[in-house]
Amino acid sequence: MIEFMQNASAYQVTWGYRVKPVYRILSNEKYLNDFFENGSLFISCFKNFKKYDDEMQGDSSEGDAMVGGFTEKGDGNFIVYEGGVNAFVLCGTNVLTEDVIKDFNGVGAIKINNPTLFGMEVARKLPFVLSGIEGDCIYDDSKAHILEEEKNKAFQTINFKNPREIEQKILQITTGIEVFTKYKKYEHQQEHRLLWFSERSIESGIVINCPEAIEYCEKILF
């Protein structure tokens, strides 16, 4: 039986969304205090991640991806590219386990109670940033993404002689999956990532002062 309402309610309905906290683990209590006292916060980038010697803290393959699909004749078309070259990145975790704390030599954490509002405040402090995104990382054995159906059809129509068209259409097709994809060996970290996209390539991290973001956070000491 199909049920429906004939008349809309005259009362306004308030609808909410349960926001999950995210934890930014820090290895030095000074960094923790600097944030809660004056909003000082280091925002990193993929180039920094590639340089870390500790494989649990860094990843030399960050942003690397291969994407493509097969034509009706069965021929494979794929491209290899690097995503996130223009992104500032802040990595957090959805869980505070002993293993995750150990991975990052944690002495405490910034508990970000509302990552979205936090991210919007941080965006105002970063240079040339016009957009941002957040989400949980995706863990897989490979960073190759094989497209199917409509996404594959769109991919096969790309003019691969036009770099600008490649960049625009790949972003539309993949919706930025390459900046969230990590290998399964990192799965225990349950990473939640915030990214802010700049008009320019990001060569290194930046320290910002964003006291406006403090109200969305709590201090945790281990």
N, C-alpha and C positions, 0 to 999 in steps of 0.2 A: 504494500500500500504506500502511495506517495503522500507525504504530508507537506503542507505549505501554509504560510500565513497570508490571510487576505488583507489584513491591515497592519501597517507598520506601527511600532510603539511610538507614543508621543514623548517618551522619556529618552534622553541621551544615554547611550550605553558606553561605559568606559571599559576599554579593553587593554590589558597589560601583557607584558612579556617578561618571563622570569629570566633575569640576567645572571649569568654565571660569573663568579669572580675568577680572575686570572692572577697568578703569582709571578712576580719578577724577582728571581733569586739573585742576591748580591753576595759577593765574596768578602766585602769589607764593610764594617759597620759605619765607617765614615761616609761612604756613598749613600747609605740608608739615611743617615742623619742630614746630610746635605740636601737630600730631596725633601724631607719633611720640614726642614727649617727654611729653605729658600726656593724650593722647586728645581734644584739643580739635578739634571738627568742626562745621562749619556745615551744617545741614539746611534745605533751602529748601522752597518750596511753589509751587503754580500761580499764585497771585496775584503772586508775585515775578517769575515767568517772563514774565508779561504786561506787565511794566513795563520790561523791558530794551530799550534802544534798538537794540542790535546784534541783527539778526534771526537770526543764526546761534547766538547764545547764549540768546535768548529767543524766545517765540512768543505773540503776542497771542491766539491761538485755542486755547491749551492747555486740554484738558478739554472743549472744546465738541463737541457731537455731535448728530446727528439720527438717530433710529432709528424703524423702522416697517415696515409691509408692506401687502399688499393683501388685501382680503376676497374671498370667493368670488364676489361680484358685480363685482369689479374695482375697487372703491373703495379709495383709498389712505388709510391712517391713519398719521400720523407725529407724533412729538413732538421738540421741540428742547430740549436741556437742557445743564447744565454739570456735568461729573463732577469728582471729586477735590477738592471744596471743603473736605473735612475731612482731606486727606492731607498729611503731610510727605513730601518727595520728595528723593531723592539720585540724580543722573544720572551715569552712567558710560558708558564705551565698550568695545566688544569688541575694538577695533583701535586701535593707535597709529600713525596715518599722519601725514604732514606736514600734510595738509589739516585733519585733526581737531585737531591740536596748535595750528595757526594760528588756527582758529576760536575757541579758548578762550584764546589768548595764553599757552599753557602753558610753564611753566618746569620742571615736574616732575609726577609723578603718584603717587597712592596705588594700588598694585597690590593689589587685594582678591582674595586667592587663593581664599577661600571666601565668596562673597557671602551665602549663606544664613545661616551661623553669624555672620557680621559683622552682618547685618540683625537677627538675634535679640538680639544684644548691644545694638545701638543702640535697639531697641524698648523696652528696660528703662529707658532714659534720657529717653524722650519722654513728655510729659504726656497722660494720658487715652487712651493707645493700647492697643487690644485685639486688633488684627489687622494683618497686612501681606501684601504680595505683591511679587514681583519677576518680571522678564521682559524680553525684547527688545522694542523698539518695532516697531510695524507701520507701514509706509510706503505711503501711498495718495494718489491724486489728490483724494480727497474724504473728508470726515468723516461722510458719510451711510452708514448701515448698513441695507441692505434685508434684512429677515428672510424666511426661507423655511421651509416644512414645519412641524415641531413648534414651533420657536421663534416662528414667525409666528402659529400657532394660540394659543399662550400669550399673545402680545402682544394679540391681538384680544379676549381675554376680560378685559383689565384694566378696572377701573372708573376711568375718567379723571377722575371727580369726587372721588376719594379720593387726595390727595397722598402719603400714607404707603404706600398699596398700589402706586402708580406707582413710587415709589422702590425698594421691596422687589422687585417683579417685574422691573423693568428691570435691576437688579443681577443677578438670577438668570438672566435671558435673555442679557444681553450679557457676563456674567462680567468686567465691568470693562474691556472693550475700549477704551472712550473714553479711559482714562488712559494708554494705550499707543499710540494712533493719532497719527501725525504726517504732515505732507505730504512728498511725495517729494523735495522740495528738500533735506531733511535726511538723506536716505538714506545718504549717504557717512559720516555720523557713527556709524552702527551702534550706536545707543544701547541700553544696558541700564539699566533703571530699577528702583529700589527705592522702595516706597511703604509708609508706615505710616499706618493710618487711626485718627484720633482720634474721641472722642465729641463733639468740638466743631469748629466751623469754624476753619480755619487762616487767619489774616489776614497772617502774616509768618513768615519763617524763624526758626530758633532755633540758638544755639550750645550744644552739649552737651559734656560731658567724659566720654568713654567709653574709658578705657585698656584695658578688657577686649577691645575690638575690635582692638587693635594686633597681637595675635598672629596674626591672619588676614591681615596685610598686609605689603607690602614697599615701601620707598621707591625711587622712580625719579627721577633728575634727567636732564633733556634736555641 
